[in-house]
Amino acid sequence: MKLPVQLLIGAVLSVFFVAAALLSFIWVPHDVATLTISDKLQGPSPTYWLGTDHLGRDTLSMLMVGARTSIAVAIVAVGIGMAVGVPLGLMAAANRGSLIDEIIMRGNDLIFAFPSLVIAILITAVFGPSAVNAILAIGIFNIPVFARVTRGGALSIWTLDYILAARVAGKGRVRISVEHILPNILNLLIVQGTIQFSLGILAEAALSYVGLGAQPPTPSWGRMLAEAQTMIFTDARLAILPGLAIVAMVLGLNLMGDGLRDLTDPRVRRARA
């Protein structure tokens, strides 16, 4: 089977940043917590491959550790959304038209009324800014997304003949949802998870940019942008590099999501055959 081009490009970009994040656990060119004021605002050199920032920190090291922060926040947030949203979506589909379905869907509408940034502000007002609170905010916003996707995919399967046969055989709604519904919508959830992962990267960067995400001294792409905005005309490199990292990571994940969708959609496969 020929893999979609966008899937390959997206996978290469995504693997590159994931590899850089994993590498940062065991090695970075320079300690990101070390401030060398005498070396501030240096350009690329053999010592500092991408130069230094206004505090003398190595930009490449900051980008590597920042990738780790962004990816970790996005992964956990998406995990929260899937762990809560998927069971809710399956429950709503299994009880279509009932009070349970209505409560779940109206609850989703209520969460959708508050974007992740607003939720983050509310959480921060109570608990203070941190990466954990950013995870909670993004994760809470992901719950209704996965609940709606799961419910929509499950409803189309509940009408199929083999589901009716399973019900005649005496299987309950929970067992049918786990054994028959969930495996058949897993590809849909994987594609949606990839998309939400990219949105999680953007959301983390936005929250860190306004000071509601990871706090110093933990590097973050969003905070690197915030710190560089006052020096955009002095050294644009400080804003361009983290901006390019965010764009490339999000682009890679979106391309990979599109490729996975095309790869798992039978209509697209038939059109290419």
C-alpha positions in Angstrom: 0.0 0.0 0.0 1.4 3.4 -1.0 1.5 5.8 1.9 0.2 9.3 1.4 2.9 11.9 0.9 1.5 14.2 3.6 1.7 11.3 6.0 5.4 10.8 5.3 6.2 14.5 5.5 4.2 14.9 8.7 5.8 11.9 10.3 9.3 13.1 9.5 8.7 16.6 11.0 6.9 15.1 14.1 9.6 12.5 14.7 12.3 15.1 14.4 10.9 17.2 17.2 10.0 14.2 19.3 13.6 12.9 18.9 14.9 16.3 20.0 12.6 16.3 23.0 13.7 12.8 24.0 17.4 13.7 23.5 17.0 16.7 25.8 16.5 14.3 28.7 20.0 13.0 28.5 21.9 15.8 26.6 21.7 19.4 25.6 24.6 21.6 24.4 24.3 23.9 27.4 22.5 24.0 30.7 19.3 26.0 30.2 19.3 27.2 33.8 22.8 28.8 33.5 22.8 32.5 32.7 25.9 33.8 31.0 25.2 37.5 30.7 28.6 38.1 29.1 27.5 35.9 26.2 24.1 37.5 25.6 22.7 38.0 22.1 25.5 36.2 20.4 24.9 34.9 16.8 25.4 31.3 15.7 28.9 30.0 16.4 30.7 26.7 17.0 30.0 27.2 20.8 26.4 28.3 20.4 25.0 26.7 17.2 21.9 28.9 17.1 23.2 31.8 19.2 22.1 33.0 22.7 19.2 34.9 24.1 19.2 38.2 26.1 20.3 36.3 29.2 23.1 34.4 27.6 21.2 31.1 27.4 21.9 28.7 24.5 19.0 29.0 22.0 19.3 25.4 20.7 19.1 24.0 24.3 16.1 26.2 25.0 14.3 24.9 21.9 15.1 21.3 22.7 13.8 21.5 26.3 10.9 23.7 25.1 9.9 20.9 22.7 9.9 18.5 25.7 7.6 20.8 27.6 5.2 21.4 24.8 5.0 17.8 23.8 4.5 16.6 27.4 1.7 19.0 28.0 0.0 18.2 24.7 0.3 14.4 25.3 -1.1 14.5 28.8 -3.9 16.9 27.8 -4.9 14.7 24.9 -4.8 11.7 27.1 -7.1 13.3 29.6 -9.5 14.2 26.8 -9.5 10.7 25.4 -9.7 9.0 28.8 -12.8 10.9 29.8 -14.4 11.9 26.4 -14.3 8.5 24.7 -16.3 6.7 27.5 -18.8 9.6 27.6 -19.2 9.4 23.8 -19.8 5.6 23.9 -22.3 6.0 26.8 -24.2 8.7 24.9 -24.3 6.7 21.7 -25.4 3.6 23.6 -28.3 5.6 25.2 -29.2 7.7 22.2 -32.2 9.9 22.9 -32.2 9.2 26.6 -31.7 11.6 29.5 -28.1 10.3 29.8 -27.4 11.3 26.2 -29.0 14.7 26.7 -27.0 15.4 29.9 -23.7 14.4 28.3 -24.2 16.5 25.1 -25.4 19.5 27.0 -22.5 19.2 29.3 -20.2 19.2 26.2 -22.0 22.4 24.9 -21.3 24.0 28.3 -17.5 23.2 28.1 -17.4 24.4 24.5 -18.7 27.8 25.7 -15.4 28.3 27.5 -12.3 28.1 25.3 -9.1 26.6 26.8 -7.6 30.0 27.4 -10.6 31.1 29.5 -10.6 27.8 31.4 -6.9 28.3 32.1 -7.5 31.8 33.4 -10.2 30.5 35.7 -7.9 27.7 37.0 -5.0 30.0 37.3 -7.0 32.5 39.4 -7.6 29.7 41.9 -4.4 27.6 41.8 -1.9 29.9 40.2 0.0 29.6 36.8 1.8 26.3 36.1 2.3 23.6 33.4 -0.1 21.4 35.4 -2.9 23.9 35.2 -2.2 24.3 31.5 -2.6 20.6 31.1 -5.9 20.7 33.0 -7.2 23.5 30.9 -6.3 21.9 27.6 -7.4 18.5 28.8 -10.8 19.7 29.9 -11.4 21.4 26.5 -10.5 18.1 24.8 -13.1 16.1 26.6 -16.2 17.3 24.6 -14.2 17.0 21.3 -13.5 13.3 21.8 -17.0 12.8 23.2 -18.6 14.2 20.1 -16.4 12.4 17.7 -16.9 9.1 19.6 -20.6 9.5 19.7 -20.9 10.4 16.0 -18.8 7.5 14.9 -20.5 5.1 17.3 -24.1 6.1 16.2 -23.3 5.0 12.6 -22.2 1.6 13.8 -25.1 0.9 16.2 -27.4 0.6 13.2 -25.4 -2.2 11.5 -26.7 -5.7 11.3 -23.9 -7.4 13.3 -24.7 -5.1 16.3 -28.3 -6.2 16.1 -27.0 -9.8 16.1 -24.9 -9.1 19.2 -27.9 -7.7 21.0 -29.9 -10.8 20.0 -27.1 -12.9 21.4 -27.7 -11.3 24.8 -24.7 -8.9 24.9 -25.3 -5.7 26.9 -24.7 -2.1 25.8 -21.4 -1.9 27.7 -20.0 -5.1 26.2 -21.1 -4.2 22.7 -19.5 -0.8 23.1 -16.2 -2.2 24.2 -16.0 -5.3 21.9 -17.6 -4.0 18.7 -18.0 -0.2 18.7 -14.7 1.0 20.1 -12.5 -1.2 17.8 -14.3 0.1 14.7 -13.9 3.8 15.5 -10.3 3.5 16.8 -8.9 4.8 13.5 -11.2 7.8 13.8 -10.0 8.5 17.3 -6.4 8.2 16.3 -6.8 10.8 13.6 -8.7 13.1 15.9 -6.0 12.5 18.6 -3.3 13.6 16.1 -5.2 16.8 15.3 -5.9 17.6 19.0 -2.2 17.0 19.7 -1.3 19.7 17.3 -3.9 22.0 18.8 -2.5 21.2 22.2 0.9 22.4 21.1 -0.6 25.6 20.0 -2.6 26.0 23.1 0.4 25.4 25.3 2.4 28.0 23.4 -0.5 30.5 23.7 -0.9 29.9 27.5 2.9 30.2 28.1 3.0 33.3 25.9 0.5 35.0 28.3 2.2 33.6 31.4 -0.3 30.9 32.3 1.8 27.9 31.2 5.1 26.5 32.3 6.9 28.9 34.6 10.6 29.9 34.7 13.2 28.4 34.7 11.4 25.7 32.6 11.8 26.7 28.9 8.7 26.9 26.7 8.3 27.9 23.1 5.5 30.3 23.9 7.5 32.1 26.6 10.5 32.3 24.3 8.3 34.2 21.9 7.0 36.4 24.7 10.5 37.3 25.9 11.7 38.0 22.3 8.8 40.3 21.3 10.5 43.4 22.8 13.7 42.6 20.9 12.2 41.8 17.5 14.1 44.7 15.9 17.3 44.0 17.9 17.6 40.3 17.2 14.7 38.8 15.2 16.3 35.4 15.4 15.0 35.0 19.0 11.4 35.3 17.8 11.8 33.5 14.5 13.3 30.3 15.8 10.6 29.4 18.4 8.0 30.6 15.9 9.3 28.3 13.2 9.5 25.4 15.7 5.8 25.8 16.6 4.8 26.1 12.9 6.8 23.1 11.9 5.6 20.9 14.7 1.9 21.8 14.2 2.3 21.5 10.4 3.8 18.1 10.8 1.1 16.8 13.1 -1.7 18.2 10.9 -0.1 16.6 7.8 0.2 13.3 9.6 -3.4 13.5 10.7 -4.6 14.2 7.2 -2.4 11.3 5.9 -3.8 8.9 8.6 -7.3 10.0 7.6 -6.7 9.3 3.9 -5.0 6.0 4.8 -7.9 4.7 6.9 -10.8 6.1 4.8 -11.9 3.3 2.5 -13.4 5.8 0.0 -10.1 7.5 -0.5 -8.4 4.1 -0.9 -10.9 3.1 -3.5 -10.4 6.4 -5.4 -6.6 5.8 -5.5 -6.9 2.2 -6.5 
